[in-house]
Amino acid sequence: MNKIVVIGGGAGGMELITKLGQQLGKKGKAEITLVDLASHHIWKPLLHELATGSLNEGTNALDYQVHGTHNGYLFQRGALTAIDRDNRQVILAPLFDRHGNQVLAERRLDYDYLVIGIGAISNDFGIAGVKEHAYTLDLTEQAMALRERIQNQFMQHASGQRTGKMKVAIVGAGATGVEMAAELFHMANTLRGYGYQLESDLLDLTVVEASDSVMPALPKSELRQAVHDKLIEIGAKVAGNTQVTEVTAQGLTTKNGELIEADLVIWAAGVKAPEVLATLGLEHNRANQLLADASGRSLSDERIFTFGDCAAIPQADGSFLPPRGQTARQMALLVGYNLIRLLRDPEAELDSYVYKDLGSFVNLAHYKTVGNMFSFLRGGLQVVGCPARFVYASLYRRHIIALHGPIKGALMLLLCGLSSVVRPRLKLW
Ligand SMILES: Cc1cc2nc3c(=O)[nH]c(=O)nc-3n(C[C@H](O)[C@H](O)[C@H](O)COP(=O)(O)OP(=O)(O)OC[C@H]3O[C@@H](n4cnc5c(N)ncnc54)[C@H](O)[C@@H]3O)c2cc1C
């Protein structure tokens, strides 16, 4: 029986593995295995909500092992470290627990087809001090560590053991940066409602952006302006045209020699693919993304496919797409479709990836949601407020339905909805 190994159960990987498991694994047509660093999946575009406690990991995390049992795939927890292409084996690093004890030794998994979709990590662009002094939002563990740090800091202010303003700098005014900024204001307000003695102007938060606008990826200047104005209205400062040259324990140093003081720095200035991809012997670009043809197949090996943030798949005009949730999903489903075809007929002609820009949305916590829908149609349709919030939330709903099917997915969403009514608005610990 053919063996397909998928590395990375993220935004794209989970939709791919569910499709392969149901269409091949469950029917005994192929053995499907998912590999991931983590034991569970949380949709990455929600990591900033996890970091502030707006999202409850208890109700939103999906356990890979259990999901695999119901959906026709096997699960191996571990990190991809190398590929033995001659023997068609993927090599996983030993697994350690949080105390540094080895749980599992190095493992080798056989494959006939290998799919790599391990996403992206924050890019520090070689700027000094980022690793030591800034928090990033690449993995669930990082979001949880950030949550603990933020909650502790609010608690110190509430108890009077920390005085003055709570100075926060967020580097990068893309979706991650601006959504995180709004979440922090929302968190401070909610904690005040829970009895924390916090001044209403406690947060001194600056969003720092190298370009001249927040959300440079939003297609319309009115939408970018709406995000900017709302950030200012809720109390944030926006420092545009500002390049950070160093992060220290005191805050950020900028190219102009200015110091932006910060007790807490969150780095959301851009991403690159994980370093391991540059060590596999597969063609890659400077951002470590694997180079693939339009079908998602690696340029170096016809048995290896890739998708999502870690893949560089060209469009018909030779351009490459930015790392985004919808591109990851679209590419992953295309790779799934192509693999199913290949198993039926190894000579089959494969489909090419054609990006369909369904739109971009930004959700500033409970303050405002803006977006642009159907961007492929004459620049698209601007949406603001409740309709925008509905569409934004629908993206996650669609993901959950893809993973669990319409009935179970709807029940899970109902459960999350009910839980948000009966549980506190913030998960504190
Ligand atoms: C806070 C935040 C907000 C965002 N908001 C938006 C948004 O509004 N709209 C949008 O389009 N995009 C948004 N994004 C970007 C979006 O989340 C990504 O583009 C998308 O998740 C990419 O999907 P993926 O499947 O390629 O990778 P991911 O979803 O990142 O999944 C990668 C998976 O690979 C696993 N992995 C990593 N390394 C290894 C390894 N060595 N071995 C094994 N497994 C590994 C990880 O654990 C993870 O499960 C946001 C991102 C963040 C962080």
The ligand as a Tripos MOL2 file, in Angstrom:
@<TRIPOS>MOLECULE
LIG
   53    58     1     0     0
SMALL
NO_CHARGES

@<TRIPOS>ATOM
      1 C1         -1.4350   35.9650   15.0850 C.3       1 LIG1
      2 C2         -1.5840   35.6380   13.6170 C.ar      1 LIG1
      3 C3         -2.6590   36.1610   12.9000 C.ar      1 LIG1
      4 C4         -2.7980   35.8380   11.5490 C.ar      1 LIG1
      5 N1         -3.8720   36.3400   10.8930 N.ar      1 LIG1
      6 C5         -4.0510   36.0290    9.6000 C.ar      1 LIG1
      7 C6         -5.1680   36.5200    8.8980 C.ar      1 LIG1
      8 O1         -5.9800   37.2810    9.4420 O.2       1 LIG1
      9 N2         -5.3260   36.1530    7.5850 N.ar      1 LIG1
     10 C7         -4.4270   35.3050    6.9700 C.ar      1 LIG1
     11 O2         -4.6230   34.9720    5.8010 O.2       1 LIG1
     12 N3         -3.3740   34.8270    7.6090 N.ar      1 LIG1
     13 C8         -3.1390   35.1700    8.9000 C.ar      1 LIG1
     14 N4         -2.0440   34.6830    9.5510 N.ar      1 LIG1
     15 C9         -1.1040   33.8280    8.7930 C.3       1 LIG1
     16 C10        -1.6230   32.3880    8.7420 C.3       1 LIG1
     17 O3         -1.8260   31.9280   10.0400 O.3       1 LIG1
     18 C11        -0.6250   31.4990    8.0060 C.3       1 LIG1
     19 O4         -0.4170   32.0170    6.7080 O.3       1 LIG1
     20 C12        -1.1300   30.0600    7.8970 C.3       1 LIG1
     21 O5         -1.3370   29.5070    9.1820 O.3       1 LIG1
     22 C13        -0.1380   29.1850    7.1240 C.3       1 LIG1
     23 O6         -0.5980   27.8710    7.0970 O.3       1 LIG1
     24 P1          0.4250   26.6490    6.9520 P.3       1 LIG1
     25 O7         -0.4050   25.4150    6.9040 O.co2     1 LIG1
     26 O8          1.3590   26.9180    5.8290 O.co2     1 LIG1
     27 O9          1.3200   26.6760    8.2610 O.3       1 LIG1
     28 P2          0.9040   26.7110    9.7980 P.3       1 LIG1
     29 O10        -0.5320   26.9790    9.9860 O.co2     1 LIG1
     30 O11         1.8880   27.6230   10.4440 O.co2     1 LIG1
     31 O12         1.2000   25.2140   10.2710 O.3       1 LIG1
     32 C14         2.5060   24.6810   10.3040 C.3       1 LIG1
     33 C15         2.4900   23.4160   11.1660 C.3       1 LIG1
     34 O13         3.7780   22.7930   11.0480 O.3       1 LIG1
     35 C16         4.2340   22.3890   12.3330 C.3       1 LIG1
     36 N5          5.6910   22.3760   12.2810 N.ar      1 LIG1
     37 C17         6.5410   23.4320   12.2250 C.ar      1 LIG1
     38 N6          7.8160   23.0110   12.1430 N.ar      1 LIG1
     39 C18         7.7780   21.6600   12.1350 C.ar      1 LIG1
     40 C19         8.7780   20.6410   12.0600 C.ar      1 LIG1
     41 N7         10.0910   20.9170   11.9430 N.pl3     1 LIG1
     42 N8          8.3920   19.3480   12.0930 N.ar      1 LIG1
     43 C20         7.0770   19.0310   12.2010 C.ar      1 LIG1
     44 N9          6.0800   19.9460   12.2710 N.ar      1 LIG1
     45 C21         6.4290   21.2480   12.2280 C.ar      1 LIG1
     46 C22         3.6490   23.4260   13.2820 C.3       1 LIG1
     47 O14         3.5350   22.8980   14.6010 O.3       1 LIG1
     48 C23         2.2680   23.7020   12.6430 C.3       1 LIG1
     49 O15         1.2820   22.8370   13.1470 O.3       1 LIG1
     50 C24        -1.8540   34.9900   10.8920 C.ar      1 LIG1
     51 C25        -0.7850   34.4890   11.6170 C.ar      1 LIG1
     52 C26        -0.6320   34.8040   12.9560 C.ar      1 LIG1
     53 C27         0.5440   34.2460   13.7350 C.3       1 LIG1
@<TRIPOS>BOND
     1     1     2 1
     2     2     3 ar
     3     2    52 ar
     4     3     4 ar
     5     4     5 ar
     6     4    50 ar
     7     5     6 ar
     8     6     7 ar
     9     6    13 1
    10     7     8 2
    11     7     9 ar
    12     9    10 ar
    13    10    11 2
    14    10    12 ar
    15    12    13 ar
    16    13    14 ar
    17    14    15 1
    18    14    50 ar
    19    15    16 1
    20    16    17 1
    21    16    18 1
    22    18    19 1
    23    18    20 1
    24    20    21 1
    25    20    22 1
    26    22    23 1
    27    23    24 1
    28    24    25 2
    29    24    26 1
    30    24    27 1
    31    27    28 1
    32    28    29 2
    33    28    30 1
    34    28    31 1
    35    31    32 1
    36    32    33 1
    37    33    34 1
    38    33    48 1
    39    34    35 1
    40    35    36 1
    41    35    46 1
    42    36    37 ar
    43    36    45 ar
    44    37    38 ar
    45    38    39 ar
    46    39    40 ar
    47    39    45 ar
    48    40    41 1
    49    40    42 ar
    50    42    43 ar
    51    43    44 ar
    52    44    45 ar
    53    46    47 1
    54    46    48 1
    55    48    49 1
    56    50    51 ar
    57    51    52 ar
    58    52    53 1
@<TRIPOS>SUBSTRUCTURE
     1 LIG1         1 GROUP 0 **** ****
